[in-house]
């Protein structure tokens, strides 16, 4: 039986050339990559960084609680300030009312005195009432509300209220010829305007 020469095994005989850069290595994307070593304490237990998320959550919770406490304290301080301001305002109003009422007590005293002597002399009664009226006007002026009952002045819508018009040849048009009800005060401190009759054009 004839024998044929066997060819040498090329895989075993051929020298293996190195692959540059590891291009021939299989992909290792499916293999887990080693991470940094976890810090451990001296006794082998996990270090302080092992409980990082729990500690951060505790810190956030503590910060939120502190902010809520500050917010509640601020609301309480604001409510106390509002109540204190309301009490002070009411006290100032009471003092002002008392001061105004006390200013009119002499007027009432003089009215009672005039009524006491009503049967003595009618002329004296008229003079007494006029004096009481002047006293009351003076009190209002001292309180900051002067009386306005002037005639012959130009009509001022800020101080006068027209209740009628008349033809008056002796008065220029738009002039106050009669005051039916005096006004008191000026500008923002006006109690009421004067009710007047104004001259009109013919």
HELIX and SHEET records of a PDB file:
HELIX    1   1 UNK A   10  UNK A   13  1                                   4    
HELIX    2   2 UNK A   20  UNK A   22  5                                   3    
HELIX    3   3 UNK A   48  UNK A   51  5                                   4    
HELIX    4   4 UNK A   52  UNK A  116  1                                  65    
HELIX    5   5 UNK A  122  UNK A  142  1                                  21    
HELIX    6   6 UNK A  187  UNK A  189  5                                   3    
SHEET    1   A 2 UNK A 147  UNK A 148  0                                        
SHEET    2   A 2 UNK A 183  UNK A 184 -1                                        
SHEET    1   B 3 UNK A 160  UNK A 167  0                                        
SHEET    2   B 3 UNK A 194  UNK A 200  1                                        
SHEET    3   B 3 UNK A 176  UNK A 181 -1                                        
END                                                                             
